[in-house]
């Protein structure tokens, strides 16, 4: 997958759940993320760009200035690589920017409120029509109307 993502992951450093690393939005990134500082944790890749652009960079320690998330244009599409485990706020911003760029629509239309944390919705097509899956990956009960 190295050529698809346009990066070489030299190594992965598992920093643990308690230790975090700050990441910053790279200026002028093609994803359209605005300036911000976020947290990453658990694992951090040491990435070398091989055609991809840095969308996020690490802001501290050994990783400072290295890519944390990348975008590589391939044919008519893009391949995005996350070189760390990012906080939910950053994932929402990143994926939200991609959704706005591509014009994708939600699997279940406009919900009256955001999904609870840890809940995902997906649709699969079957011979009899669409099947909607609502899954709760959190340890807490959740309700989706």
N, C-alpha and C positions, 0 to 999 in steps of 0.2 A: 504493500500500500504506500510505500515511500514515494513513488512517482505520482500517485494520485493526489496525495496530500501536499506534496512539494516540501516536505520536511524530513529530516533525519533526526529521530529521537535517540540521542547518544546513550542516555540512561534515564531511569526513573528513580527519583529519590522519594521514599516514603517517609514523610515528616510526622505522621501521627495525626490523631484527631484534634488534639489540644493546640498544636503549633500551627500557626497560619502565616501566610506570606501575602503582602499587599500586591495587588496588580493594578495597573493603570491602563486607561484607554489610549491607544496609539493615535496621535494626531493625524487627521486626514485619512482615517481608515475607510475602506470601501463598504463596510457594513453599515456605516452611518451612526455608530455609537457616539454619544457626546462625552465630553470630558467627565471623568469620574475615577475614584479610587475604590477598589473593592477588595475582598478577602478571598484567598484560596487556601486549601488545606489538604490534608491526607497524603496527596502525591503531587510531585512537581517533576515535569520532564525537562531535561536539558535538550533544547531544540536547536538545530541548525537549519536555516532557511535554504531551500533548494528550489526557488521559484515562487514560494508562497510569500504573502505579505503578513507582517505582524499586525494583529488587530488589538491584542492586549499584550502588555509587557510586564514582567515582574519588576517591582519597585525597590527591592531591598535585598540585602545579603548577597550571597554567592550568585544568585540568579539575576541580580539587578541589570536591567537593560535587555535581558533575553526574552524571546517571544514566549508568551503563555497561551495564546490562542492565535490561530492563523487562518487565512483564507487563500485558497489557491484556485485560480480560474482554470478550468479544464473544459475544452470544447465549448459548448453553450451553457455550461453549468459552473458550479463552484463546489469545492470540497473544504469543509471547515474542520479544523483539528483543535481540540481542547487539550492542552498540555498540563492541566491541573484539574482538581476538583473545585468548582466555583460555588460561591454562595447563591442561594435562590434568587436574590435581588439582581445579581449580575446575569444569571441565566435568563431571567424574565426580560431584562433589557436587551440582551444579545439576540435571543430568539424572537422577541417582539420586533426588533429592527429588521431581522430577516423576513419575518411574516409581512411587515409593511412593504418591504422592497419587492417581494415576489407576488403580493396580492393574494396569498393563501387565505382560505376561510376556515373557521373553526369546524370541527367534526360535527358538533351539535348545534350550530348556529349561535346567535348571540345569547349568552346566559345573562340573567338579571344581575349576577354578581360573580366575582372571580371564583374559580374552583378553590376549595380548601387546600391548604398546604399538604402535599403528599398524594393528592388525588389526580388521576389522569383519565382522560376520555379518548377512546379511539373507535374507529369504525372499520369493519371488514365487510367486504361484499361477498355474499353467498348466492347460490343459484336462486334462493327464495327472496333475495333482497338484502338490504343492509342489516348488520348486526352491530349494536352499540355496546361497547365494553366500558364500564365505569369501575375503576380499580382504586382502592385505598391502600397506599404503600406506607402509611404512617401507623404509629402504634395507637392512635386515638380514633374513636368513632368519628365519622364525618357524614354530613348530609348534603346532598345535591338535589335541588328542586328542578 
